[in-house]
Amino acid sequence: MGRAIKLQVRKELDGRQQFNLIKLKGSLITKGYTEIIHISDKDEEFHINSFETEAKNEVREFILDFIVKENLSNTISVLV
């Protein structure tokens, strides 16, 4: 069993943010970090996206780099 990673994702996204969120999730799956990403409501403003992975530190770094590269710091955050 892997370690859980949780992402807090803003519900109200523009087209570019939606595209980049889908791109991030697709990358996580195609790179083999996870097979499925679960989505749940946190509150009126955010969703929580969570998944299990064996490579927690590597995945965390990949996600943080992606957030910076795609300018998504106001959209997605990694929860500890």
N, CA, C and O of each residue as an XYZ file, in Angstrom:
320
protein
N       0.849     -1.174      0.000
C       0.000      0.000      0.000
C       0.896      1.239      0.000
O       1.883      1.296      0.734
N       0.555      2.218     -0.815
C       1.324      3.442     -0.934
C       0.953      4.467      0.116
O       0.136      4.224      1.004
N       1.571      5.599     -0.015
C       1.298      6.730      0.871
C       0.353      7.682      0.156
O       0.455      7.875     -1.055
N      -0.556      8.270      0.899
C      -1.561      9.149      0.308
C      -0.991     10.537      0.043
O      -0.213     11.075      0.831
N      -1.395     11.089     -1.071
C      -1.117     12.484     -1.405
C      -2.465     13.156     -1.591
O      -3.356     12.619     -2.250
N      -2.607     14.347     -0.999
C      -3.856     15.102     -1.118
C      -3.560     16.466     -1.715
O      -2.617     17.153     -1.324
N      -4.399     16.833     -2.676
C      -4.299     18.138     -3.313
C      -5.570     18.921     -3.017
O      -6.676     18.398     -3.150
N      -5.408     20.151     -2.624
C      -6.556     21.036     -2.456
C      -6.692     21.825     -3.759
O      -5.766     22.524     -4.167
N      -7.848     21.708     -4.404
C      -8.051     22.307     -5.722
C      -9.250     23.246     -5.672
O     -10.340     22.869     -5.244
N      -9.023     24.465     -6.116
C     -10.100     25.462     -6.155
C     -11.207     24.987     -7.104
O     -10.914     24.458     -8.177
N     -12.465     25.170     -6.722
C     -13.598     24.730     -7.548
C     -13.805     25.634     -8.752
O     -14.084     25.146     -9.847
N     -13.675     26.939     -8.571
C     -13.900     27.896     -9.653
C     -12.617     28.059    -10.458
O     -11.681     28.725    -10.017
N     -12.575     27.447    -11.644
C     -11.384     27.486    -12.494
C     -11.722     28.089    -13.851
O     -12.817     27.892    -14.378
N     -10.763     28.827    -14.410
C     -10.955     29.295    -15.776
C     -10.508     28.180    -16.732
O     -10.038     27.133    -16.287
N     -10.651     28.397    -18.005
C     -10.337     27.366    -18.988
C      -8.897     26.889    -18.934
O      -8.640     25.689    -19.032
N      -7.955     27.806    -18.782
C      -6.536     27.440    -18.715
C      -6.251     26.612    -17.472
O      -5.521     25.622    -17.537
N      -6.821     27.010    -16.342
C      -6.612     26.269    -15.099
C      -7.209     24.868    -15.198
O      -6.592     23.904    -14.745
N      -8.394     24.743    -15.779
C      -9.017     23.423    -15.959
C      -8.141     22.537    -16.835
O      -7.915     21.370    -16.517
N      -7.649     23.097    -17.940
C      -6.781     22.343    -18.847
C      -5.545     21.851    -18.112
O      -5.171     20.685    -18.236
N      -4.902     22.739    -17.343
C      -3.680     22.357    -16.637
C      -3.936     21.359    -15.515
O      -3.083     20.514    -15.243
N      -5.082     21.437    -14.865
C      -5.435     20.446    -13.845
C      -5.598     19.065    -14.484
O      -5.112     18.070    -13.946
N      -6.274     19.006    -15.617
C      -6.439     17.736    -16.340
C      -5.076     17.214    -16.803
O      -4.802     16.016    -16.732
N      -4.239     18.118    -17.272
C      -2.886     17.749    -17.714
C      -2.076     17.163    -16.553
O      -1.371     16.169    -16.727
N      -2.176     17.778    -15.369
C      -1.475     17.267    -14.186
C      -1.971     15.878    -13.821
O      -1.167     14.971    -13.608
N      -3.280     15.700    -13.748
C      -3.837     14.395    -13.384
C      -3.458     13.334    -14.412
O      -3.107     12.213    -14.046
N      -3.528     13.682    -15.690
C      -3.130     12.748    -16.742
C      -1.668     12.365    -16.623
O      -1.311     11.203    -16.820
N      -0.823     13.326    -16.304
C       0.609     13.055    -16.144
C       0.867     12.120    -14.972
O       1.704     11.221    -15.064
N       0.154     12.326    -13.874
C       0.324     11.451    -12.706
C      -0.039     10.009    -13.041
O       0.615      9.074    -12.580
N      -1.081      9.836    -13.843
C      -1.520      8.492    -14.221
C      -0.582      7.886    -15.265
O      -0.175      6.734    -15.118
N      -0.231      8.631    -16.312
C       0.608      8.068    -17.379
C       2.030      7.789    -16.909
O       2.685      6.891    -17.437
N       2.518      8.540    -15.927
C       3.852      8.270    -15.383
C       3.843      7.089    -14.418
O       4.891      6.671    -13.926
N       2.647      6.555    -14.152
C       2.539      5.379    -13.295
C       2.572      5.682    -11.810
O       2.763      4.776    -10.999
N       2.389      6.943    -11.442
C       2.382      7.294    -10.021
C       1.120      6.816     -9.321
O       1.142      6.542     -8.121
N       0.027      6.715    -10.057
C      -1.239      6.242     -9.497
C      -2.115      5.729    -10.628
O      -1.839      5.993    -11.798
N      -3.158      5.007    -10.289
C      -4.110      4.521    -11.290
C      -5.430      5.278    -11.224
O      -6.157      5.350    -12.215
N      -5.739      5.841    -10.064
C      -7.015      6.539     -9.896
C      -6.823      7.705     -8.927
O      -6.040      7.624     -7.981
N      -7.555      8.788     -9.186
C      -7.531      9.958     -8.318
C      -8.949     10.179     -7.801
O      -9.889     10.324     -8.582
N      -9.090     10.203     -6.498
C     -10.389     10.382     -5.856
C     -10.645     11.869     -5.636
O      -9.734     12.618     -5.281
N     -11.890     12.292     -5.848
C     -12.269     13.689     -5.671
C     -13.393     13.770     -4.647
O     -14.387     13.051     -4.744
N     -13.229     14.647     -3.671
C     -14.279     14.869     -2.675
C     -14.391     16.362     -2.395
O     -13.450     17.122     -2.624
N     -15.549     16.768     -1.898
C     -15.761     18.170     -1.531
C     -15.086     18.457     -0.202
O     -15.144     17.656      0.731
N     -14.448     19.610     -0.137
C     -13.925     20.081      1.152
C     -14.893     21.103      1.732
O     -15.318     20.999      2.883
N     -15.229     22.090      0.913
C     -16.163     23.136      1.312
C     -16.687     23.797      0.042
O     -16.587     23.218     -1.040
N     -17.237     24.984      0.159
C     -17.809     25.650     -1.014
C     -16.748     26.130     -1.995
O     -17.053     26.400     -3.157
N     -15.511     26.238     -1.539
C     -14.452     26.807     -2.368
C     -13.487     25.768     -2.956
O     -12.893     26.007     -4.007
N     -13.327     24.614     -2.285
C     -12.293     23.657     -2.686
C     -12.796     22.215     -2.773
O     -13.724     21.810     -2.073
N     -12.142     21.453     -3.666
C     -12.224     19.996     -3.735
C     -10.928     19.457     -3.135
O      -9.918     20.158     -3.078
N     -10.972     18.215     -2.693
C      -9.762     17.490     -2.316
C      -9.599     16.350     -3.324
O     -10.498     15.529     -3.504
N      -8.439     16.318     -3.974
C      -8.080     15.233     -4.884
C      -7.040     14.401     -4.157
O      -6.020     14.931     -3.717
N      -7.284     13.110     -4.025
C      -6.342     12.270     -3.289
C      -6.063     10.989     -4.057
O      -6.890     10.503     -4.828
N      -4.862     10.457     -3.817
C      -4.467      9.197     -4.449
C      -3.333      8.570     -3.657
O      -2.645      9.239     -2.887
N      -3.154      7.279     -3.860
C      -2.088      6.512     -3.220
C      -0.927      6.372     -4.196
O      -1.133      6.204     -5.398
N       0.292      6.441     -3.671
C       1.477      6.257     -4.501
C       2.603      5.650     -3.677
O       2.676      5.840     -2.463
N       3.463      4.931     -4.345
C       4.640      4.361     -3.684
C       5.783      5.377     -3.629
O       6.651      5.282     -2.761
N       5.789      6.338     -4.540
C       6.892      7.292     -4.682
C       6.473      8.673     -4.174
O       6.480      9.644     -4.930
N       6.112      8.757     -2.903
C       5.520      9.992     -2.370
C       6.410     11.217     -2.561
O       5.931     12.247     -3.036
N       7.686     11.133     -2.206
C       8.564     12.302     -2.317
C       8.766     12.716     -3.765
O       8.742     13.906     -4.081
N       8.965     11.747     -4.641
C       9.148     12.024     -6.064
C       7.895     12.672     -6.655
O       7.991     13.633     -7.418
N       6.732     12.150     -6.305
C       5.466     12.679     -6.815
C       5.222     14.083     -6.274
O       4.787     14.968     -7.011
N       5.496     14.282     -5.019
C       5.310     15.603     -4.406
C       6.158     16.645     -5.132
O       5.675     17.736     -5.437
N       7.405     16.318     -5.407
C       8.290     17.234     -6.136
C       7.771     17.484     -7.553
O       7.799     18.617     -8.033
N       7.298     16.428     -8.224
C       6.738     16.576     -9.569
C       5.552     17.546     -9.542
O       5.456     18.435    -10.388
N       4.657     17.374     -8.574
C       3.474     18.225     -8.475
C       3.871     19.671     -8.180
O       3.364     20.594     -8.817
N       4.768     19.870     -7.228
C       5.195     21.225     -6.890
C       5.863     21.916     -8.077
O       5.618     23.098     -8.319
N       6.700     21.198     -8.815
C       7.327     21.754    -10.020
C       6.272     22.117    -11.053
O       6.358     23.170    -11.686
N       5.269     21.247    -11.229
C       4.194     21.498    -12.189
C       3.409     22.753    -11.799
O       3.095     23.580    -12.655
N       3.098     22.893    -10.527
C       2.344     24.048    -10.039
C       3.097     25.343    -10.350
O       2.501     26.318    -10.806
N       4.401     25.347    -10.101
C       5.206     26.539    -10.376
C       5.285     26.796    -11.875
O       5.073     27.923    -12.325
N       5.588     25.756    -12.651
C       5.746     25.892    -14.104
C       4.483     26.414    -14.773
O       4.562     27.236    -15.686
N       3.317     25.946    -14.328
C       2.046     26.319    -14.948
C       1.338     27.472    -14.221
O       0.201     27.813    -14.547
N       2.026     28.072    -13.228
C       1.482     29.217    -12.503
C       0.126     28.902    -11.862
O      -0.847     29.633    -12.044
N       0.086     27.793    -11.106
C      -1.158     27.326    -10.486
C      -1.146     27.445     -8.962
O      -1.929     26.779     -8.284
N      -0.267     28.285     -8.421
C      -0.149     28.356     -6.962
C      -1.416     28.857     -6.270
O      -1.626     28.562     -5.093
N      -2.256     29.603     -6.971
C      -3.529     30.055     -6.396
C      -4.656     29.069     -6.660
O      -5.785     29.285     -6.219
N      -4.360     27.990     -7.375
C      -5.367     27.023     -7.789
C      -5.231     25.685     -7.073
O      -6.225     25.107     -6.635
N      -3.995     25.193     -6.955
C      -3.717     23.863     -6.399
C      -2.671     23.986     -5.303
O      -1.685     24.706     -5.458
N      -2.886     23.283     -4.194
C      -1.864     23.197     -3.164
C      -1.791     21.754     -2.672
O      -2.787     21.030     -2.658
N      -0.594     21.362     -2.271
C      -0.369     20.015     -1.733
C      -0.600     20.078     -0.234
O       0.010     20.894      0.457
N      -1.479     19.219      0.274
C      -1.750     19.170      1.710
C      -0.796     18.187      2.364
O      -0.492     17.133      1.805
N      -0.337     18.531      3.528
C       0.602     17.675      4.260
C      -0.151     16.626      5.028
O       0.458     15.804      5.711
